[in-house]
């Protein structure tokens, strides 16, 4: 049972300084959503959605926890596919962009600490966190909590330096001009993410890599057809499966039946 189920009283507001990790307050905002505005941004989100649903293929419509998912990039399509979704946000403001699915009863929204989740062990069959690891200074603690409340699967995304993102520091100036409120982010090595999940009793089951070219380049191009064409070529000739980023990884509990 969840500590907070649909009948519990959930705090109506949590101050931004109530918790130590609150990256999702920004990613749940309208300002952040504008980074994915226009045809090119919509295309990037469609790639993420398609690859995530591909990883979910074969998983029945069982309870899903989306940690930091107030941006709605996954909660909305997952509800559309019939999954019962709970979104945990660091602040009441994180409800804003998913209010329609919350008010319709398709989704439950809970305010809580992303690195001290207010749920019992193994409360959800699937737990996911997108846009979180890269901005979480205590990311190993976040991984531990995602694994603790998952009965079977954890799906996360992260940018890797084992890609063209290796030149990301040189592109940060351009990124800053395009995304005026962009923050410093962390690039991961695949091994360190696998090892951290391994410490929690989870192993990598499947993985999808989103783009070969840096996302900031696609935002600069502002051309859906051109971006899709370039990425299609990169995926076809095998560059994306090897060097793509961000990475969407599906980890599964070793003792899951």
Backbone torsions as a table, in degrees:
resi	resn	phi	psi	omega
1	UNK	NA	143.4	175.2
2	UNK	-74.8	146.3	171.9
3	UNK	-61.4	-33.6	176.3
4	UNK	-117.8	103.5	172.2
5	UNK	-103.2	-172.1	-170.1
6	UNK	-62.7	-20.3	-176.4
7	UNK	-97.8	-6.6	-178.1
8	UNK	-75.6	156.2	172.6
9	UNK	-82.9	120.2	-178.1
10	UNK	-106.9	132.8	-179.6
11	UNK	-51.2	133.5	-176.4
12	UNK	-75.7	-18.4	-179.2
13	UNK	-157.5	139.2	174.5
14	UNK	-125.0	120.1	179.8
15	UNK	-56.0	150.7	-176.3
16	UNK	-61.1	-24.6	179.8
17	UNK	-96.2	13.5	-178.2
18	UNK	-73.0	-28.7	-176.0
19	UNK	-124.0	154.5	-175.9
20	UNK	-77.1	-21.7	-178.4
21	UNK	-127.8	111.4	-174.8
22	UNK	-132.8	36.3	-178.5
23	UNK	-58.6	-28.6	-175.3
24	UNK	-72.1	-16.0	176.5
25	UNK	-61.9	-42.0	177.9
26	UNK	-72.9	-44.2	-176.2
27	UNK	-69.3	-13.9	177.2
28	UNK	-93.5	3.1	-174.2
29	UNK	-89.4	160.8	175.7
30	UNK	-64.5	-34.6	179.6
31	UNK	-61.6	-43.2	178.4
32	UNK	-65.9	-40.0	-179.0
33	UNK	-60.4	-28.3	-179.7
34	UNK	-66.2	-19.8	175.3
35	UNK	-63.8	-23.7	-179.5
36	UNK	-109.7	21.6	176.6
37	UNK	-79.3	161.1	179.3
38	UNK	79.7	169.8	-176.4
39	UNK	-58.5	-40.3	-178.3
40	UNK	-67.1	-43.2	178.7
41	UNK	-65.1	-42.1	177.8
42	UNK	-61.9	-37.5	178.3
43	UNK	-65.0	-42.5	179.2
44	UNK	-61.3	-41.4	177.9
45	UNK	-66.5	-34.5	179.0
46	UNK	-66.3	-35.1	176.2
47	UNK	-64.7	-46.4	178.8
48	UNK	-59.4	-46.7	-179.0
49	UNK	-61.9	-45.9	-178.1
50	UNK	-61.4	-45.5	-177.8
51	UNK	-69.8	-35.0	178.3
52	UNK	-68.0	-44.9	178.3
53	UNK	-64.4	-29.8	175.7
54	UNK	-64.7	-40.5	177.0
55	UNK	-68.4	-27.6	179.4
56	UNK	-81.5	-10.4	-178.1
57	UNK	-57.6	132.2	-179.2
58	UNK	92.7	-13.9	175.9
59	UNK	-89.9	121.2	-178.8
60	UNK	-64.6	167.4	-177.1
61	UNK	-73.2	69.1	-179.5
62	UNK	-102.6	168.4	-173.6
63	UNK	-57.7	135.0	179.9
64	UNK	-122.4	133.4	171.9
65	UNK	-106.9	124.0	178.4
66	UNK	-109.5	100.9	-176.4
67	UNK	-81.5	121.9	-177.6
68	UNK	74.5	21.4	-173.2
69	UNK	-91.3	24.3	179.4
70	UNK	-65.3	-13.3	175.2
71	UNK	-67.5	-20.4	176.1
72	UNK	77.4	2.0	-175.6
73	UNK	-63.5	-25.8	178.3
74	UNK	-117.8	-36.1	-178.2
75	UNK	-59.1	-42.5	-177.9
76	UNK	-65.1	-52.3	177.9
77	UNK	-65.1	-34.1	178.8
78	UNK	-65.8	-41.7	174.8
79	UNK	-60.9	-37.9	178.0
80	UNK	-63.7	-26.7	178.1
81	UNK	-88.5	0.8	176.7
82	UNK	94.2	6.8	177.8
83	UNK	-78.8	133.5	172.2
84	UNK	-76.5	113.4	-170.8
85	UNK	-111.4	136.6	168.0
86	UNK	-114.5	127.5	176.7
87	UNK	-106.2	128.3	173.6
88	UNK	-104.6	126.6	177.3
89	UNK	-123.1	154.3	-177.9
90	UNK	-77.0	-10.6	-174.8
91	UNK	-155.1	154.1	178.5
92	UNK	-58.2	-29.5	180.0
93	UNK	-62.4	-21.2	-179.5
94	UNK	-70.7	-7.7	176.2
95	UNK	-77.2	-21.7	-166.1
96	UNK	-51.6	-51.0	-171.9
97	UNK	-80.8	-9.6	178.2
98	UNK	-115.5	16.4	-173.6
99	UNK	-60.5	-32.4	-178.1
100	UNK	-64.5	-44.3	-178.6
101	UNK	-76.0	-25.5	175.1
102	UNK	-70.5	-47.1	-178.4
103	UNK	-67.0	-27.2	178.4
104	UNK	-78.9	-11.7	-178.5
105	UNK	88.9	2.5	179.4
106	UNK	-76.0	-21.9	-173.2
107	UNK	-139.7	143.4	173.6
108	UNK	-103.8	135.1	177.6
109	UNK	-113.7	132.7	-179.1
110	UNK	-129.5	135.8	173.0
111	UNK	-91.2	132.0	-179.5
112	UNK	-172.7	-179.3	-177.2
113	UNK	-89.7	120.7	-175.3
114	UNK	-68.4	-20.7	178.0
115	UNK	-107.8	14.6	171.7
116	UNK	-153.3	70.2	-169.7
117	UNK	-63.4	135.6	-176.2
118	UNK	-82.9	48.6	-179.4
119	UNK	-135.4	152.8	177.4
120	UNK	-71.6	163.8	177.1
121	UNK	-57.2	138.9	173.2
122	UNK	55.5	42.4	-177.9
123	UNK	-79.2	-25.5	-174.6
124	UNK	-127.2	143.9	176.8
125	UNK	-68.8	-39.5	-179.0
126	UNK	-127.7	130.8	175.3
127	UNK	-123.6	134.2	179.2
128	UNK	-134.8	156.4	176.8
129	UNK	-150.3	111.9	178.2
130	UNK	-114.0	146.0	-176.9
131	UNK	65.5	21.9	-173.8
132	UNK	-113.7	-52.2	-174.3
133	UNK	-56.1	-42.4	-173.7
134	UNK	-66.2	-24.9	-178.3
135	UNK	-108.6	8.1	-176.5
136	UNK	-104.3	113.5	-178.4
137	UNK	-66.4	-27.0	178.8
138	UNK	-104.9	47.9	-172.7
139	UNK	-60.7	-33.4	176.0
140	UNK	-62.0	-33.5	177.0
141	UNK	-68.5	-40.0	176.2
142	UNK	-59.5	-46.2	177.9
143	UNK	-59.1	-44.1	179.6
144	UNK	-58.6	-43.4	-178.9
145	UNK	-69.7	-40.0	176.9
146	UNK	-58.5	-43.4	-179.0
147	UNK	-70.6	-36.5	-178.0
148	UNK	-61.0	-42.3	-174.8
149	UNK	-89.7	-1.4	179.6
150	UNK	-93.5	132.1	175.4
151	UNK	-85.4	-23.1	-174.8
152	UNK	-141.2	-57.6	-168.1
153	UNK	-128.8	147.2	170.7
154	UNK	-129.4	130.6	178.6
155	UNK	-122.3	123.8	-178.9
156	UNK	-133.1	161.4	169.5
157	UNK	-120.6	154.3	176.9
158	UNK	-160.3	148.2	173.6
159	UNK	-83.8	144.3	-179.4
160	UNK	-119.2	144.4	174.2
161	UNK	-77.9	-8.0	177.4
162	UNK	-87.6	56.2	-175.1
163	UNK	-166.7	-171.8	174.0
164	UNK	-66.2	-10.9	174.2
165	UNK	-64.8	-9.7	175.4
166	UNK	-59.8	-23.9	177.6
167	UNK	-95.4	8.6	-177.2
168	UNK	-54.5	-41.3	179.1
169	UNK	-57.5	-33.5	178.8
170	UNK	-73.2	-23.8	-179.4
171	UNK	-92.3	-4.1	-174.2
172	UNK	-61.2	-35.8	178.5
173	UNK	-61.9	-45.2	177.9
174	UNK	-65.2	-39.8	178.6
175	UNK	-62.0	-39.8	-179.4
176	UNK	-64.1	-36.7	179.7
177	UNK	-69.2	-36.3	-178.9
178	UNK	-78.7	-44.1	-179.5
179	UNK	-112.1	87.6	-168.6
180	UNK	-59.4	-20.8	-179.9
181	UNK	-109.0	22.0	-177.2
182	UNK	-63.8	149.9	-178.8
183	UNK	-113.4	162.7	172.8
184	UNK	-65.6	139.0	-179.3
185	UNK	-127.9	167.6	-177.5
186	UNK	-108.4	133.5	172.3
187	UNK	-95.7	139.6	-176.1
188	UNK	-110.6	154.7	164.2
189	UNK	-95.2	141.3	-178.1
190	UNK	-56.1	-39.0	-176.1
191	UNK	-62.0	-42.3	-176.6
192	UNK	-67.2	-33.7	177.5
193	UNK	-70.5	-44.8	178.7
194	UNK	-61.0	-41.2	-178.2
195	UNK	-66.4	-38.6	-179.6
196	UNK	-66.4	-41.4	176.0
197	UNK	-67.3	-35.9	178.1
198	UNK	-60.7	-36.2	177.9
199	UNK	-63.5	-24.0	-179.4
200	UNK	-96.6	7.1	177.8
201	UNK	84.4	24.1	179.5
202	UNK	-119.8	143.7	176.7
203	UNK	-122.2	153.4	179.6
204	UNK	-69.2	125.1	178.5
205	UNK	-100.5	-52.3	-179.1
206	UNK	-144.8	160.7	-177.1
207	UNK	-149.7	141.7	174.9
208	UNK	-129.7	137.2	179.0
209	UNK	-111.0	132.7	-166.8
210	UNK	-82.1	-55.5	-172.6
211	UNK	-136.3	145.4	172.2
212	UNK	-85.0	-41.5	179.7
213	UNK	-84.9	145.6	-179.7
214	UNK	-58.1	142.1	-178.6
215	UNK	-60.4	-32.8	179.9
216	UNK	-61.8	-31.9	177.7
217	UNK	-65.0	-42.3	179.2
218	UNK	-64.9	-35.6	177.0
219	UNK	-67.2	-33.5	178.1
220	UNK	-71.7	-36.7	-178.8
221	UNK	-68.0	-38.6	179.8
222	UNK	53.3	38.7	-176.9
223	UNK	-140.5	101.9	-175.7
224	UNK	-58.7	-46.0	-176.6
225	UNK	-64.2	-43.1	-179.5
226	UNK	-66.3	-45.1	179.5
227	UNK	-62.0	-45.2	179.8
228	UNK	-62.8	-38.8	178.8
229	UNK	-66.1	-45.7	179.0
230	UNK	-62.2	-45.1	-179.4
231	UNK	-69.2	-32.3	176.7
232	UNK	-62.6	-41.1	177.3
233	UNK	-64.5	-45.6	-179.0
234	UNK	-61.9	-39.9	179.0
235	UNK	-69.7	-39.8	-177.4
236	UNK	-64.6	-40.0	-177.5
237	UNK	-88.0	4.0	171.6
238	UNK	92.7	7.5	-179.3
239	UNK	-74.2	-42.7	-175.8
240	UNK	-64.5	-45.9	179.6
241	UNK	-59.3	-24.8	-179.5
242	UNK	-93.8	-45.9	-169.4
243	UNK	-116.0	11.1	-175.2
244	UNK	-71.5	156.6	178.6
245	UNK	-164.1	149.7	-6.1
246	UNK	-64.3	161.0	-178.6
247	UNK	-103.8	134.7	172.5
248	UNK	-107.4	117.7	-173.9
249	UNK	-120.2	134.7	178.2
250	UNK	-107.0	112.2	177.3
251	UNK	-103.2	143.3	-178.8
252	UNK	-125.8	139.9	178.5
253	UNK	-62.2	133.6	-176.1
254	UNK	-61.7	-33.9	-176.5
255	UNK	-96.3	13.7	178.3
256	UNK	-68.1	138.9	-179.5
257	UNK	-102.9	NA	NA
